[in-house]
Amino acid sequence: AASHHWPKVVKHQMEHICSSTSGKVTSMTSQSWVADKAVAMLKKDPTVVAVKILKDLQDEHHVTLNYHTVWKGKQKAATGLYGSWEESFRMLYNYKAEIELRSSGSIVEIDTTTHEGEVHFSKLFIAFKPCIDGFVNGCRPYISIDSTHLNGKWNGQLAIVTALDGHNWMFPVAYGFIESENGDNWAWFMNQVKKAIGDPPVLVVCTDACKGLENAVKKVFPQAEQRECFRHMWHNFQKYFHGDVFGRLWPAARAYRPEEYQHHMAKVFDASEKVYPYLRDYHNLLWMWCMFNPAIKCDYINNNLAECFNAWVRDIKDLPIVQLADKIREMIMELFRKRRMIGERFTGIILPFVIHQLNAKTRGLGHLKAKASADWSGEVKNAYKEDERHVVKTLTHECTCLQWQHTGKPCDHALAFINVLQARNFVNMEDYVHEYYSVSRFRAAYEGVIEPLTDKNQWPHVDTGFVLRPPIPIGKKKGAGRTRKQRIKSWWEGGSRKGSLNKCRKCGEVGHREAGCPQNGTNKRYIVVLVAVFYL
């Protein structure tokens, strides 16, 4: 009668024996056993990795586990907590209804496709009302757009829109999910962005080297200034042009004055007549300071702002789609609360970090000699460069070096002139900083509250009349085993084996070996084949 209790007794005895011994023993633990133990860990930290679970279980229960068993057990535990992958797509319309119920004014759009009589998920867009209002009222008119691969069962993309607050912190505006980075998906996504933020009279959109996204931005926001990530452009450029002279692209990109930009680009164009057609045909967006709109007060030449968001969500990209969308909402909710509390402690007109930064810069300007023609106008000469002299106008926040106009913060020449004014009378540094860096705008950015949501069992039930299926598989089938969480880095990022770069022994260039050197010419084996075919 007690035979069915025997396995539990044995299990209890084995755990007792394992815990009473000082060393580890090899245990025939199953995936289900690991799943039972991993549930509590996942509830505490959904981003916990299999390696951490393996180490904790081995230390606590004195058993030796196989990584594959732990990884499979974690997947079972996640399915028990969050539901199946298919169920997560079916819950999307309920999640949409919950957001619209709790956060009025938020935009949640779901796009579907029909295949063989069944409705499949295609795209999702989410923009919370506080994020929309915070961007409009507290951020600069600058958005950075990018996407990152998901690590779950669906090989989709997480698309994100980020902005820049007065503290130069990443500000999340909207996010969503698309099947792939093609023109149609990006066009749909950008139309939703326009529905959220409207059509601002002044707007900058920064992207990487994705042509589908660039075309979508040009179509949806034709009046916006389009910028391109210089880092992506530079490494594409390096594939075709080699030599030290082409390194002048960096100072050209960081030149505020058109004359300085033209000076460096003239050297580049003289080095190769193919450079100008290449940049004109493939990289015709703005990547140089001298062409940026000074009204934006942002001189970023890289798309690192979007990369910050990608790194922020890197550990949760393997969650089912509903749980991933809700986890990102939760992270944004906590982010807004923390920064709202920071903003409440600020005093003064301009953010303290900006004033501290400018005051620190004034201590190293001994080489700049300023002479005032009036209390609001003067000239500044560089002792290291006898032929360099700039004019500063404090009333209009202008300097002939143009840095003040582009950033909204006094440049070195302006600071040197302000030091002269401070020696005569009291000068408030806050009077020379743009409003975008004000405490009031920072508070306005995070004034809204991201509303908390109930669990999925309490979400409104939406009868769509159909069952939403997972996306239709596109392209290559997903391989077996776990998906990488970190992307494979390119050679210029130090992503080669053991962190070293492959250097060719023949030409000395980095990025390839001698066998694949372009200087090798035509393969001899290919020539022999051509000769044999000719004689036949």
VOGU-3710 file (C-alpha; in Angstrom, 3 decimals, decimal comma):
1> aashhwpkvv> 0,000/0,000/0,000  2,945/2,295/0,656  4,830/1,364/-2,514  3,860/4,582/-4,277  5,619/6,565/-1,515  8,928/4,785/-2,046  10,420/7,201/-4,678  9,842/10,209/-2,399  11,508/8,404/0,508  14,498/7,487/-1,624
11> khqmehicss> 14,726/11,041/-2,942  14,639/12,423/0,595  17,340/9,992/1,721  19,555/10,823/-1,252  19,261/14,581/-0,609  20,056/13,927/3,063  23,131/11,901/2,143  24,293/14,526/-0,357  23,867/17,343/2,157  25,673/15,425/4,901
21> tsgkvtsmts> 28,796/14,736/2,832  31,499/17,303/2,390  32,262/16,520/-1,273  30,066/16,495/-4,358  28,606/13,319/-5,772  27,450/12,557/-9,269  23,674/12,672/-9,292  21,257/11,329/-11,889  19,228/14,545/-11,620  16,641/15,131/-14,300
31> qswvadkava> 15,516/18,234/-16,112  12,319/18,213/-14,071  14,290/18,266/-10,831  16,283/21,255/-12,080  13,064/22,946/-13,218  11,551/22,602/-9,732  14,588/24,268/-8,188  14,921/26,931/-10,893  11,373/28,280/-10,517  12,241/30,189/-7,347
41> mlkkdptvva> 15,394/31,580/-8,960  13,499/32,799/-12,019  10,850/34,447/-9,861  13,568/36,341/-8,031  15,577/37,216/-11,147  14,133/36,457/-14,625  17,523/37,250/-16,184  19,412/34,542/-14,264  21,561/32,464/-16,613  21,950/28,695/-16,703
51> vkilkdlqde> 25,561/28,882/-15,487  24,452/30,680/-12,331  21,691/28,121/-11,729  24,163/25,268/-12,231  26,655/26,723/-9,740  24,007/27,465/-7,104  22,442/23,985/-7,343  25,811/22,261/-7,129  26,854/24,299/-4,100  23,532/23,892/-2,303
61> hhvtlnyhtv> 22,778/20,225/-3,027  26,347/18,894/-3,464  25,658/17,292/-6,830  27,418/17,379/-10,164  25,172/18,605/-12,977  25,459/18,737/-16,733  25,058/22,168/-18,324  22,641/20,843/-20,958  20,407/19,401/-18,236  20,379/22,702/-16,370
71> wkgkqkaatg> 19,640/24,703/-19,513  16,733/22,426/-20,469  15,464/22,534/-16,899  15,527/26,319/-16,953  13,452/26,311/-20,148  10,873/24,051/-18,495  10,740/26,325/-15,466  10,281/29,382/-17,688  7,443/27,663/-19,573  5,742/26,882/-16,281
81> lygsweesfr> 6,071/30,476/-15,110  5,311/32,388/-18,303  3,336/29,868/-20,333  4,213/28,368/-23,686  5,705/30,331/-26,538  2,509/29,978/-28,573  0,382/31,211/-25,675  2,448/34,407/-25,387  1,302/35,489/-28,858  -2,322/34,691/-28,067
91> mlynykaeie> -2,109/36,997/-25,033  -1,010/40,037/-27,041  -4,485/41,501/-27,580  -5,267/41,087/-23,879  -2,011/42,872/-23,057  -2,919/45,673/-25,466  -6,309/46,072/-23,756  -4,668/46,181/-20,309  -2,275/48,963/-21,335  -5,039/51,018/-22,932
101> lrssgsivei> -7,172/50,545/-19,810  -4,483/51,550/-17,297  -2,559/54,132/-19,358  -4,934/56,216/-21,439  -3,300/57,823/-24,451  -0,696/55,096/-24,916  -0,317/53,653/-28,398  -0,260/49,875/-28,852  -0,587/48,528/-32,397  -0,518/44,899/-33,551
111> dttthegevh> -0,096/43,885/-37,176  -0,940/40,411/-38,466  -0,711/38,360/-41,653  -2,980/35,591/-42,909  -1,539/32,357/-44,248  -3,573/29,313/-45,268  -6,605/30,557/-43,357  -4,707/31,191/-40,095  -3,813/34,583/-38,587  -0,149/34,980/-37,665
121> fsklfiafkp> 1,606/37,667/-35,664  3,719/40,075/-37,690  4,583/43,300/-35,822  4,007/45,100/-32,513  4,486/48,751/-31,509  4,258/50,212/-27,987  4,593/53,853/-26,926  3,453/54,809/-23,439  1,791/58,174/-22,925  4,380/59,384/-20,340
131> cidgfvngcr> 7,190/58,523/-22,780  5,511/60,484/-25,577  4,864/63,518/-23,378  8,327/63,321/-21,850  9,966/63,401/-25,276  7,884/66,327/-26,498  8,175/68,427/-23,331  11,574/67,518/-21,908  13,942/66,161/-24,554  15,794/67,576/-27,513
141> pyisidsthl> 14,155/66,935/-30,935  16,557/64,084/-31,628  15,693/60,392/-31,877  17,947/57,407/-32,438  16,475/54,284/-34,037  17,936/50,786/-34,191  17,005/47,137/-33,736  18,536/44,091/-32,096  18,032/40,357/-32,625  15,863/38,401/-30,200
151> ngkwngqlai> 17,278/35,290/-28,552  14,109/33,253/-28,067  12,350/30,787/-30,334  11,364/33,578/-32,721  14,165/35,039/-34,838  12,614/38,492/-34,824  13,922/41,962/-34,110  13,374/44,289/-31,171  13,072/47,789/-32,659  13,599/50,776/-30,385
161> vtaldghnwm> 13,297/54,574/-30,469  15,396/56,513/-27,965  15,897/60,214/-27,296  18,237/62,389/-25,226  17,318/64,197/-22,015  19,080/67,207/-20,525  21,456/65,005/-18,571  22,556/63,292/-21,809  20,905/60,105/-20,576  19,115/57,664/-22,838
171> fpvaygfies> 15,361/58,355/-22,864  13,113/55,479/-24,106  10,390/56,767/-26,425  8,931/53,620/-27,991  9,744/50,009/-28,799  8,284/47,155/-30,770  8,880/43,883/-32,570  9,281/43,298/-36,300  9,992/40,177/-38,306  13,104/41,461/-40,071
181> engdnwawfm> 14,885/44,657/-41,072  13,287/45,228/-44,456  11,684/48,280/-45,994  8,048/47,263/-45,399  8,562/46,486/-41,697  10,462/49,701/-41,082  7,858/51,726/-42,992  5,107/50,321/-40,755  7,172/50,979/-37,636  8,001/54,572/-38,615
191> nqvkkaigdp> 4,330/55,292/-39,344  3,558/54,251/-35,770  6,348/56,528/-34,521  4,762/59,414/-36,391  1,394/58,569/-34,867  3,026/58,774/-31,421  5,205/61,909/-31,623  3,444/63,684/-34,469  5,369/65,661/-37,079  7,633/68,098/-35,163
201> pvlvvctdac> 8,759/71,169/-37,125  12,368/70,430/-36,143  13,476/66,813/-35,848  16,641/64,758/-36,280  16,578/60,998/-36,885  19,847/59,108/-36,457  20,210/55,582/-37,867  22,949/53,110/-38,684  23,746/51,689/-42,129  20,322/50,043/-42,672
211> kglenavkkv> 19,013/51,199/-46,065  15,479/49,949/-45,383  15,256/52,144/-42,290  16,810/55,139/-44,044  14,237/54,964/-46,856  11,379/54,574/-44,369  12,497/57,657/-42,417  12,774/59,672/-45,619  9,248/58,647/-46,617  7,507/59,173/-43,263
221> fpqaeqrecf> 9,497/62,211/-42,053  10,542/63,948/-45,295  11,348/67,247/-43,503  13,493/65,646/-40,781  17,267/65,871/-40,766  18,696/62,390/-41,293  21,997/61,542/-39,670  24,063/58,422/-40,150  26,206/56,698/-37,557  29,773/57,649/-38,447
231> rhmwhnfqky> 31,202/54,519/-36,833  29,192/52,281/-39,183  30,081/54,466/-42,150  33,758/54,465/-41,260  34,069/50,696/-41,046  32,193/50,248/-44,310  34,565/52,807/-45,817  37,598/50,850/-44,611  36,595/47,858/-46,698  37,395/49,741/-49,902
241> fhgdvfgrlw> 39,956/52,407/-48,973  43,193/51,843/-47,056  45,858/54,264/-45,945  46,641/56,819/-43,263  45,332/59,716/-45,327  41,780/58,371/-45,122  41,959/58,741/-41,354  41,283/62,428/-41,988  37,616/61,506/-42,123  37,620/61,602/-38,318
251> paarayrpee> 38,723/65,241/-37,939  36,490/66,102/-40,894  33,482/64,598/-39,106  34,365/66,529/-35,926  34,856/69,903/-37,580  32,239/72,531/-36,727  33,454/75,013/-39,342  32,892/74,157/-43,022  36,367/75,461/-43,918  38,039/72,946/-41,621
261> yqhhmakvfd> 35,849/70,130/-42,971  36,730/71,014/-46,570  40,432/71,147/-45,699  40,472/67,532/-44,472  38,145/66,200/-47,176  40,285/67,751/-49,916  43,180/65,559/-48,766  40,915/62,491/-48,801  39,542/63,233/-52,276  43,049/63,798/-53,639
271> asekvypylr> 44,138/60,384/-52,361  41,533/58,537/-54,430  39,094/59,719/-57,067  36,710/56,919/-56,049  36,015/58,343/-52,582  33,579/61,048/-53,647  31,365/58,743/-55,777  31,358/56,182/-52,961  30,241/58,653/-50,304  27,718/60,220/-52,670
281> dyhnllwmwc> 26,087/56,910/-53,630  26,252/54,913/-50,398  26,655/57,362/-47,500  24,849/60,542/-48,490  23,302/61,223/-45,068  24,788/63,664/-42,558  27,694/62,440/-40,460  29,696/65,660/-40,069  29,276/68,364/-37,426  29,440/71,270/-39,867
291> mfnpaikcdy> 26,242/70,128/-41,614  24,164/69,514/-38,445  21,278/71,803/-37,553  22,486/73,973/-34,618  18,931/74,239/-33,260  19,029/70,580/-32,153  21,846/71,167/-29,622  23,147/67,635/-30,146  26,400/66,881/-31,958  26,453/63,083/-31,697
301> innnlaecfn> 28,033/61,466/-34,752  27,495/57,892/-33,538  24,332/55,907/-32,868  25,489/54,850/-29,394  22,267/56,087/-27,839  20,309/53,177/-29,326  23,129/50,794/-28,443  22,661/51,761/-24,794  19,086/50,486/-24,936  20,201/47,276/-26,648
311> awvrdikdlp> 22,732/46,620/-23,877  20,098/47,482/-21,267  17,754/44,683/-22,414  20,404/42,180/-23,515  19,749/39,655/-20,737  15,977/39,422/-21,243  15,737/39,038/-25,017  15,009/35,302/-24,730  11,703/35,803/-22,902  8,383/35,066/-24,658
321> ivqladkire> 7,084/38,116/-26,487  4,403/39,189/-23,989  6,725/38,733/-21,027  9,512/40,568/-22,859  7,253/43,508/-23,734  5,991/43,685/-20,158  9,492/43,362/-18,676  10,662/46,310/-20,770  7,636/48,287/-19,545  8,575/47,413/-15,984
331> mimelfrkrr> 12,176/48,537/-16,528  10,995/51,841/-18,026  8,598/52,299/-15,103  11,434/51,916/-12,583  13,725/54,136/-14,662  11,167/56,955/-14,717  10,639/56,727/-10,960  14,376/56,872/-10,173  15,009/59,824/-12,460  11,885/61,602/-11,217
341> migerftgii> 13,302/61,364/-7,700  16,661/62,676/-8,926  14,954/65,617/-10,616  13,120/66,543/-7,425  16,457/67,022/-5,628  17,909/69,388/-8,213  18,055/73,086/-7,426  18,753/76,077/-9,620  17,877/76,731/-13,236  20,407/74,537/-15,082
351> lpfvihqlna> 21,237/70,935/-14,229  24,062/70,831/-11,638  26,206/68,420/-13,637  26,323/70,868/-16,574  27,451/73,748/-14,361  30,022/71,517/-12,656  31,315/70,401/-16,047  31,703/73,981/-17,309  33,372/75,196/-14,112  35,864/72,335/-14,346
361> ktrglghlka> 36,721/73,281/-17,942  37,518/76,877/-16,988  40,562/75,719/-15,003  42,531/74,587/-18,049  42,210/77,585/-20,360  45,483/79,400/-19,659  46,464/79,208/-23,337  43,408/81,250/-24,361  43,816/85,031/-24,043  40,544/86,977/-24,092
371> kasadwsgev> 40,083/90,685/-24,678  36,698/92,340/-24,247  35,299/95,033/-26,503  32,136/95,201/-24,378  30,532/93,275/-21,547  28,876/91,034/-24,119  31,485/90,890/-26,887  35,160/90,066/-27,199  37,894/88,176/-29,021  39,859/85,162/-27,856
381> knaykederh> 43,329/84,253/-29,121  45,010/80,865/-28,845  48,583/81,154/-27,587  49,465/77,786/-29,117  48,177/78,850/-32,527  49,253/82,403/-33,276  46,996/82,720/-36,309  43,801/81,526/-34,558  41,392/84,051/-33,094  37,648/83,763/-32,449
391> vvktlthect> 34,904/86,260/-31,678  32,497/85,603/-28,788  29,019/87,153/-28,383  27,461/86,287/-25,025  24,082/87,932/-25,657  23,349/85,673/-28,610  25,357/82,671/-27,311  27,628/82,635/-30,340  31,264/81,923/-31,089  32,900/81,847/-34,486
401> clqwqhtgkp> 34,167/78,332/-33,777  30,440/77,351/-33,888  30,675/74,832/-31,031  28,528/76,946/-28,700  25,757/77,112/-31,306  25,783/73,349/-31,892  25,935/72,130/-28,287  24,072/74,829/-26,354  26,940/75,012/-23,841  29,777/77,600/-23,859
411> cdhalafinv> 32,861/76,470/-25,769  36,411/76,988/-24,506  36,642/80,421/-26,150  33,378/81,518/-24,541  34,523/80,225/-21,144  37,796/82,151/-21,437  35,842/85,322/-22,178  33,409/84,643/-19,321  36,412/84,362/-16,987  37,371/87,913/-17,953
421> lqarnfvnme> 33,852/89,102/-17,152  33,909/87,295/-13,805  37,029/89,200/-12,796  35,096/92,467/-13,185  31,691/91,562/-11,797  29,583/88,586/-10,819  28,612/86,319/-13,715  26,110/83,502/-13,450  27,155/80,535/-15,599  23,515/79,448/-15,894
431> dyvheyysvs> 22,812/82,467/-18,117  24,956/81,015/-20,902  23,492/77,499/-21,112  20,584/76,520/-23,352  17,164/75,696/-21,953  17,458/72,054/-23,036  19,767/71,543/-20,033  17,379/73,143/-17,540  16,045/71,460/-14,425  12,465/72,231/-15,476
441> rfraayegvi> 12,805/70,336/-18,769  14,455/67,393/-17,033  11,554/67,202/-14,591  9,070/67,527/-17,463  10,698/64,562/-19,212  9,993/62,231/-16,293  6,888/63,887/-14,884  4,535/61,205/-16,205  4,049/57,928/-14,378  4,279/54,593/-16,199
451> epltdknqwp> 1,211/52,858/-14,797  1,626/49,449/-13,124  -0,258/46,523/-14,653  -1,943/43,455/-13,198  -0,840/39,890/-13,935  -1,962/38,195/-17,131  -4,793/36,323/-15,385  -6,497/39,669/-14,669  -6,073/41,243/-18,103  -9,260/42,013/-20,047
461> hvdtgfvlrp> -10,294/39,168/-22,320  -10,482/40,290/-25,935  -12,521/38,173/-28,352  -10,820/38,740/-31,689  -12,716/35,981/-33,469  -9,473/34,216/-34,346  -6,473/32,603/-32,667  -3,268/34,584/-33,115  -0,549/32,175/-34,194  3,223/32,658/-33,902
471> pipigkkkga> 4,979/34,405/-36,801  5,506/32,542/-40,056  9,127/31,305/-40,126  11,236/33,413/-42,475  14,612/32,469/-43,871  16,906/29,892/-42,325  15,463/27,600/-39,681  16,661/28,249/-36,151  19,402/25,846/-35,133  19,283/23,454/-32,198
481> grtrkqriks> 20,477/24,484/-28,751  20,455/27,805/-26,994  20,763/31,075/-28,887  23,691/33,403/-28,315  22,938/36,403/-26,101  25,980/38,354/-27,237  26,467/39,024/-30,920  29,662/37,976/-32,695  31,853/41,052/-32,860  33,536/42,212/-36,035
491> wweggsrkgs> 37,292/42,178/-36,400  37,521/45,935/-35,815  35,793/45,482/-32,449  38,347/42,956/-31,279  36,071/40,004/-31,970  38,590/37,578/-33,458  39,719/34,431/-31,699  41,141/35,000/-28,221  40,674/38,727/-28,721  43,419/39,026/-31,371
501> lnkcrkcgev> 43,143/40,484/-34,876  44,097/38,535/-37,988  46,960/40,322/-39,724  48,017/39,472/-43,246  51,718/38,610/-43,605  51,732/39,729/-47,235  50,222/43,224/-47,191  50,264/43,919/-43,467  46,568/44,864/-43,338  44,360/43,783/-40,443
511> ghreagcpqn> 41,177/41,796/-41,007  42,299/38,898/-43,194  45,023/36,253/-43,520  47,614/35,727/-46,238  45,510/33,075/-47,968  42,646/35,531/-48,501  44,743/38,572/-49,355  43,377/40,639/-52,276  46,943/40,929/-53,617  47,054/37,205/-54,367
521> gtnkryivvl> 45,314/37,773/-57,697  43,571/35,012/-59,622  43,722/31,529/-58,166  46,198/29,315/-60,070  43,825/26,367/-59,858  41,155/28,457/-61,600  43,643/29,282/-64,432  44,447/25,582/-64,947  40,757/24,786/-65,215  40,260/27,513/-67,812
531> vavfyl> 43,183/26,186/-69,897  41,830/22,614/-69,702  38,391/23,759/-70,815  39,943/25,681/-73,708  41,805/22,624/-75,036  38,754/20,380/-74,650
//
